[in-house]
Amino acid sequence: METLPLEGVVVADFSRVLAGPYATMLLADLGATVIKVERAGSGDDTRSWGPPWTETGSAYFESVNRNKRSIALDLTDEQDRKAARELVARADVLVENFKSGALAKHGLDYASARELNPGLIYTSISGFGSKEGADLPGYDFVVQALGGLMSITGEPGRQPMKVGVAVVDVLTGKDAAMGVLTALRHRDRTGRGQHIEVNLLSSLLGSLANQTSSLLTTGISPQRMGNRHPSIAPYETLRCEDAFLAVAVGNDAQFRALCEALGLLAMADDERFSSNAQRVANREELVRQLENVLGARTAADWQQRLTAAGIACGQVNDLSGAVHLAESLGLDPIVDPGGGSAVQVRNPIGFSGHDSAEVVAPPQLGEHTKEVLGWLEDSEQPLPPISSRRSST
């Protein structure tokens, strides 16, 4: 059996809440040894974020902390601070999302860490960067507002809306993980570590892609369009007899296929609809004619018919429906870490030639303190393999 790609890489995880823990969980899923450093007594904030609760704790916390070890430290205590610095000296990667300057008083800022470990990849996650925005608190909801995402989400004429998950935290976590992987490759070639900085606002702006490009091209900020696409039509939800159907038509050939399936072949040759630009310009009339036909059958019926005709479409699932769909497609979306934790969504990255690692339940607070401290005290002692069985601290 081949090892996972990051086996042997040690990650000192000083992060909490979502963006940082999500990044380190991705690294852990890929084989890294992730040691999560938590506040003694209380731990990661999300340990208290519920409902919902599992048999072992907060479902929120457990969603981003599998495959990790937990060590509980009080960084104001000299001995615990010494252990934290030893961990930094032994690690390949450090991930933190403390307020700017907060780790310096403990000798754990980048300059101090680099002296301890010149090859360390030190990864800082913040809300608004380390310059003028260093003191601003970085909450996903606020960044969605300040970063423009809410201005393009929701229905025209109604209040701006956030996305239904902390998507900016997730995107930033993915950026952080990608930065770590790139820096590891750079270190393989040069032997040098470096300081990686990612922030929620920059990750959001980068992810807005064509919407940001539209602003930079025209000087005009895009507006809320509900489920419609600003540059493609039809690319939106259309009303059927009983529900809405999401229909995505990306080119003229697909539009002709849609017209044939709906018995509206004349529309494909109508000058108002014969090109995508014309369809966007005449969207209201386009939708009116399409919905006149779609309204005669159920969304499920149309989904079956249009899919058979090669049209990308689908009913609006709830999350349960989405999971069932993935299961029906053989994607195996769910993993069970056991130990009383809730089942979880599988890491979406698959590798040929690599078996998936055993999924280990998220740790209890300080679950691995004893074994990690023993490893730090004895440089010759290997860190025991992480186990799904609960151990006392």
C-alpha positions as semicolon CSV with decimal commas, in nm:
position;residue;x (nm);y (nm);z (nm)
1;M;0,000;0,000;0,000
2;E;0,141;0,339;-0,097
3;T;0,158;0,614;0,160
4;L;-0,054;0,924;0,135
5;P;0,115;1,226;-0,028
6;L;0,180;1,423;0,292
7;E;0,287;1,138;0,518
8;G;0,574;1,254;0,737
9;V;0,475;1,622;0,725
10;V;0,407;1,760;1,074
11;V;0,161;2,049;1,103
12;A;0,139;2,260;1,419
13;D;-0,220;2,383;1,407
14;F;-0,266;2,696;1,619
15;S;-0,586;2,792;1,437
16;R;-0,947;2,778;1,546
17;V;-1,304;2,823;1,425
18;L;-1,328;2,747;1,049
19;A;-1,081;2,873;0,787
20;G;-0,766;2,747;0,960
21;P;-0,908;2,417;1,089
22;Y;-1,056;2,347;0,746
23;A;-0,714;2,402;0,586
24;T;-0,539;2,174;0,835
25;M;-0,808;1,907;0,801
26;L;-0,743;1,900;0,426
27;L;-0,373;1,849;0,500
28;A;-0,455;1,578;0,755
29;D;-0,677;1,401;0,503
30;L;-0,379;1,393;0,268
31;G;-0,161;1,221;0,528
32;A;-0,006;1,503;0,731
33;T;0,035;1,465;1,107
34;V;-0,172;1,755;1,242
35;I;-0,131;1,852;1,607
36;K;-0,408;2,090;1,708
37;V;-0,301;2,325;1,987
38;E;-0,604;2,432;2,192
39;R;-0,663;2,655;2,492
40;A;-0,655;2,452;2,810
41;G;-1,001;2,432;2,962
42;S;-1,211;2,561;2,673
43;G;-1,044;2,462;2,348
44;D;-1,151;2,575;2,004
45;D;-1,447;2,816;2,013
46;T;-1,652;2,585;1,794
47;R;-1,653;2,310;2,056
48;S;-1,940;2,506;2,213
49;W;-2,120;2,594;1,888
50;G;-2,442;2,397;1,877
51;P;-2,692;2,262;1,816
52;P;-2,662;2,020;1,652
53;W;-2,463;1,796;1,885
54;T;-2,321;1,448;1,834
55;E;-2,258;1,193;2,105
56;T;-1,911;1,344;2,152
57;G;-1,954;1,717;2,095
58;S;-2,040;1,992;1,852
59;A;-2,117;1,885;1,495
60;Y;-1,968;2,216;1,380
61;F;-1,633;2,145;1,546
62;E;-1,627;1,787;1,424
63;S;-1,693;1,891;1,063
64;V;-1,342;2,039;1,028
65;N;-1,125;1,857;1,282
66;R;-1,104;1,490;1,188
67;N;-0,770;1,311;1,156
68;K;-0,602;1,540;1,410
69;R;-0,443;1,514;1,751
70;S;-0,542;1,763;2,021
71;I;-0,300;1,904;2,275
72;A;-0,428;2,145;2,542
73;L;-0,181;2,421;2,636
74;D;-0,193;2,743;2,835
75;L;0,042;2,975;2,649
76;T;0,072;3,199;2,956
77;D;0,230;2,908;3,143
78;E;0,608;2,882;3,104
79;Q;0,618;2,504;3,067
80;D;0,331;2,496;2,818
81;R;0,489;2,780;2,622
82;K;0,814;2,586;2,612
83;A;0,626;2,282;2,476
84;A;0,461;2,500;2,211
85;R;0,798;2,635;2,099
86;E;0,941;2,284;2,085
87;L;0,648;2,180;1,867
88;V;0,724;2,471;1,634
89;A;1,089;2,364;1,620
90;R;0,985;2,010;1,520
91;A;0,708;2,102;1,272
92;D;0,719;2,141;0,896
93;V;0,417;2,370;0,884
94;L;0,250;2,608;1,129
95;V;-0,100;2,744;1,071
96;E;-0,239;3,027;1,286
97;N;-0,521;3,278;1,278
98;F;-0,450;3,479;1,593
99;K;-0,507;3,852;1,604
100;S;-0,211;4,039;1,458
101;G;0,077;4,048;1,707
102;A;-0,090;3,819;1,961
103;L;0,162;3,536;1,924
104;A;0,467;3,761;1,956
105;K;0,430;3,787;2,334
106;H;0,460;3,408;2,351
107;G;0,762;3,392;2,121
108;L;0,554;3,224;1,851
109;D;0,540;3,498;1,586
110;Y;0,701;3,438;1,247
111;A;1,034;3,602;1,331
112;S;1,071;3,393;1,647
113;A;0,952;3,074;1,476
114;R;1,198;3,122;1,192
115;E;1,486;3,139;1,440
116;L;1,368;2,813;1,594
117;N;1,310;2,644;1,260
118;P;1,444;2,809;0,939
119;G;1,267;2,553;0,720
120;L;0,926;2,617;0,875
121;I;0,632;2,709;0,652
122;Y;0,448;2,961;0,869
123;T;0,092;3,025;0,752
124;S;-0,108;3,320;0,881
125;I;-0,481;3,355;0,815
126;S;-0,653;3,687;0,882
127;G;-0,965;3,876;0,793
128;F;-0,814;4,174;0,617
129;G;-0,438;4,125;0,597
130;S;-0,147;4,241;0,813
131;K;-0,134;4,609;0,713
132;E;-0,408;4,869;0,769
133;G;-0,668;4,596;0,823
134;A;-0,467;4,405;1,082
135;D;-0,690;4,505;1,375
136;L;-1,022;4,437;1,203
137;P;-1,204;4,123;1,322
138;G;-1,248;3,872;1,040
139;Y;-1,593;3,718;1,057
140;D;-1,715;3,546;0,741
141;F;-2,056;3,717;0,748
142;V;-1,901;4,063;0,773
143;V;-1,652;3,985;0,495
144;Q;-1,938;3,867;0,272
145;A;-2,092;4,212;0,329
146;L;-1,780;4,426;0,297
147;G;-1,637;4,215;0,015
148;G;-1,933;4,262;-0,220
149;L;-2,064;3,905;-0,220
150;M;-2,393;4,002;-0,057
151;S;-2,445;4,278;-0,314
152;I;-2,472;4,018;-0,592
153;T;-2,662;3,753;-0,392
154;G;-3,039;3,762;-0,362
155;E;-3,331;3,890;-0,564
156;P;-3,334;4,232;-0,736
157;G;-3,507;4,495;-0,527
158;R;-3,483;4,292;-0,206
159;Q;-3,225;4,297;0,073
160;P;-2,875;4,164;0,008
161;M;-2,824;3,804;0,119
162;K;-2,533;3,604;0,250
163;V;-2,455;3,263;0,107
164;G;-2,601;2,977;0,312
165;V;-2,262;2,860;0,443
166;A;-1,949;3,043;0,561
167;V;-1,817;3,017;0,208
168;V;-1,542;3,279;0,249
169;D;-1,389;3,086;0,538
170;V;-1,397;2,769;0,329
171;L;-1,242;2,938;0,025
172;T;-0,972;3,094;0,242
173;G;-0,901;2,755;0,400
174;K;-0,853;2,606;0,055
175;D;-0,622;2,895;-0,042
176;A;-0,419;2,838;0,275
177;A;-0,386;2,467;0,206
178;M;-0,281;2,536;-0,153
179;G;-0,023;2,786;-0,029
180;V;0,118;2,527;0,211
181;L;0,146;2,264;-0,062
182;T;0,322;2,512;-0,291
183;A;0,562;2,616;-0,015
184;L;0,643;2,252;0,064
185;R;0,736;2,201;-0,300
186;H;0,951;2,516;-0,288
187;R;1,124;2,391;0,027
188;D;1,193;2,056;-0,138
189;R;1,386;2,245;-0,406
190;T;1,555;2,515;-0,198
191;G;1,553;2,397;0,163
192;R;1,398;2,729;0,268
193;G;1,078;2,788;0,460
194;Q;0,867;3,100;0,422
195;H;0,577;3,302;0,558
196;I;0,244;3,253;0,381
197;E;-0,030;3,509;0,436
198;V;-0,391;3,467;0,326
199;N;-0,689;3,677;0,422
200;L;-1,064;3,642;0,385
201;L;-1,117;3,960;0,181
202;S;-0,853;3,871;-0,080
203;S;-0,978;3,513;-0,108
204;L;-1,331;3,640;-0,163
205;L;-1,231;3,895;-0,427
206;G;-1,026;3,634;-0,608
207;S;-1,316;3,389;-0,606
208;L;-1,564;3,636;-0,757
209;A;-1,392;3,571;-1,091
210;N;-1,612;3,697;-1,377
211;Q;-1,804;3,932;-1,150
212;T;-1,486;4,108;-1,040
213;S;-1,372;4,109;-1,403
214;S;-1,700;4,273;-1,504
215;L;-1,638;4,555;-1,257
216;L;-1,279;4,604;-1,368
217;T;-1,379;4,600;-1,734
218;T;-1,679;4,834;-1,717
219;G;-1,633;5,028;-1,396
220;I;-1,987;4,927;-1,300
221;S;-2,054;4,703;-1,002
222;P;-2,269;4,397;-1,087
223;Q;-2,607;4,381;-0,914
224;R;-2,827;4,112;-0,766
225;M;-2,995;3,900;-1,032
226;G;-3,141;3,618;-0,826
227;N;-3,072;3,289;-1,003
228;R;-2,996;3,450;-1,336
229;H;-2,651;3,465;-1,495
230;P;-2,534;3,810;-1,610
231;S;-2,377;3,683;-1,933
232;I;-2,571;3,369;-2,036
233;A;-2,937;3,292;-2,108
234;P;-3,121;3,077;-2,034
235;Y;-2,909;3,003;-1,729
236;E;-3,152;3,028;-1,438
237;T;-3,443;2,862;-1,262
238;L;-3,754;2,822;-1,477
239;R;-4,103;2,755;-1,343
240;C;-4,258;2,418;-1,424
241;E;-4,599;2,284;-1,323
242;D;-4,505;2,213;-0,961
243;A;-4,157;2,351;-0,895
244;F;-3,858;2,530;-1,039
245;L;-3,600;2,366;-1,263
246;A;-3,244;2,496;-1,293
247;V;-3,156;2,508;-1,663
248;A;-2,806;2,587;-1,791
249;V;-2,769;2,649;-2,165
250;G;-2,411;2,738;-2,248
251;N;-2,410;2,777;-2,627
252;D;-2,630;2,806;-2,935
253;A;-2,623;2,432;-3,013
254;Q;-2,754;2,358;-2,665
255;F;-3,025;2,618;-2,707
256;R;-3,141;2,454;-3,028
257;A;-3,149;2,118;-2,849
258;L;-3,359;2,275;-2,573
259;C;-3,601;2,419;-2,828
260;E;-3,635;2,081;-2,998
261;A;-3,704;1,906;-2,667
262;L;-3,972;2,164;-2,581
263;G;-4,133;2,162;-2,927
264;L;-4,026;2,523;-2,984
265;L;-3,788;2,479;-3,277
266;A;-3,890;2,811;-3,431
267;M;-3,738;2,989;-3,131
268;A;-3,390;2,869;-3,227
269;D;-3,416;3,064;-3,555
270;D;-3,589;3,368;-3,408
271;E;-3,350;3,664;-3,439
272;R;-3,429;3,765;-3,081
273;F;-3,290;3,433;-2,955
274;S;-3,052;3,309;-3,224
275;S;-2,735;3,401;-3,033
276;N;-2,648;3,414;-2,666
277;A;-2,606;3,791;-2,675
278;Q;-2,955;3,826;-2,820
279;R;-3,100;3,588;-2,564
280;V;-2,948;3,791;-2,281
281;A;-3,086;4,112;-2,433
282;N;-3,434;3,959;-2,468
283;R;-3,432;3,748;-2,154
284;E;-3,780;3,842;-2,030
285;E;-3,954;3,730;-2,350
286;L;-3,729;3,425;-2,372
287;V;-3,826;3,311;-2,023
288;R;-4,193;3,383;-2,082
289;Q;-4,205;3,156;-2,387
290;L;-4,005;2,878;-2,222
291;E;-4,219;2,879;-1,908
292;N;-4,538;2,866;-2,112
293;V;-4,434;2,518;-2,221
294;L;-4,254;2,408;-1,905
295;G;-4,563;2,484;-1,700
296;A;-4,750;2,193;-1,856
297;R;-4,538;1,923;-1,686
298;T;-4,367;1,862;-1,353
299;A;-4,008;1,958;-1,289
300;A;-3,915;1,590;-1,246
301;D;-4,066;1,504;-1,584
302;W;-3,883;1,788;-1,755
303;Q;-3,556;1,700;-1,583
304;Q;-3,575;1,350;-1,726
305;R;-3,669;1,470;-2,075
306;L;-3,416;1,751;-2,097
307;T;-3,132;1,547;-1,951
308;A;-3,197;1,284;-2,219
309;A;-3,167;1,563;-2,477
310;G;-2,826;1,664;-2,340
311;I;-2,942;1,973;-2,153
312;A;-2,785;2,044;-1,813
313;C;-3,073;2,082;-1,571
314;G;-3,193;1,979;-1,229
315;Q;-3,448;2,035;-0,958
316;V;-3,342;2,235;-0,656
317;N;-3,243;1,970;-0,402
318;D;-3,216;2,014;-0,030
319;L;-2,892;1,887;0,125
320;S;-3,042;1,545;0,184
321;G;-3,128;1,520;-0,183
322;A;-2,778;1,633;-0,278
323;V;-2,616;1,362;-0,066
324;H;-2,850;1,097;-0,206
325;L;-2,766;1,210;-0,559
326;A;-2,392;1,180;-0,493
327;E;-2,447;0,833;-0,351
328;S;-2,652;0,729;-0,653
329;L;-2,369;0,844;-0,882
330;G;-2,115;0,626;-0,699
331;L;-1,926;0,922;-0,553
332;D;-1,923;0,777;-0,198
333;P;-1,965;1,121;-0,039
334;I;-1,985;1,007;0,324
335;V;-1,721;0,875;0,563
336;D;-1,782;0,747;0,914
337;P;-1,506;0,827;1,167
338;G;-1,683;0,628;1,437
339;G;-1,628;0,695;1,804
340;G;-1,967;0,859;1,843
341;S;-1,889;1,138;1,597
342;A;-2,131;1,218;1,319
343;V;-2,066;1,088;0,968
344;Q;-1,888;1,344;0,754
345;V;-1,841;1,454;0,397
346;R;-1,544;1,283;0,231
347;N;-1,244;1,486;0,118
348;P;-1,322;1,560;-0,249
349;I;-0,967;1,490;-0,372
350;G;-0,897;1,141;-0,501
351;F;-0,558;0,998;-0,601
352;S;-0,484;0,702;-0,821
353;G;-0,228;0,479;-0,655
354;H;-0,307;0,596;-0,304
355;D;-0,542;0,432;-0,062
356;S;-0,751;0,662;0,153
357;A;-0,630;0,698;0,509
358;E;-0,838;0,565;0,792
359;V;-1,073;0,845;0,893
360;V;-1,010;0,917;1,260
361;A;-1,274;1,080;1,476
362;P;-1,218;1,445;1,574
363;P;-1,027;1,456;1,903
364;Q;-1,160;1,538;2,244
365;L;-0,998;1,844;2,400
366;G;-0,644;1,752;2,501
367;E;-0,694;1,389;2,404
368;H;-0,335;1,351;2,285
369;T;-0,159;1,588;2,525
370;K;0,032;1,315;2,707
371;E;0,162;1,137;2,398
372;V;0,257;1,460;2,217
373;L;0,441;1,599;2,519
374;G;0,628;1,269;2,549
375;W;0,727;1,295;2,185
376;L;0,844;1,655;2,230
377;E;1,053;1,566;2,535
378;D;1,231;1,277;2,363
379;S;1,359;1,351;2,013
380;E;1,431;0,981;1,960
381;Q;1,076;0,874;2,043
382;P;0,846;0,845;1,741
383;L;0,497;0,988;1,763
384;P;0,256;0,691;1,784
385;P;0,020;0,647;1,487
386;I;-0,304;0,833;1,536
387;S;-0,581;0,599;1,642
388;S;-0,957;0,615;1,621
389;R;-0,978;0,472;1,971
390;R;-1,023;0,730;2,246
391;S;-0,732;0,761;2,486
392;S;-0,704;0,934;2,821
393;T;-0,481;1,241;2,855
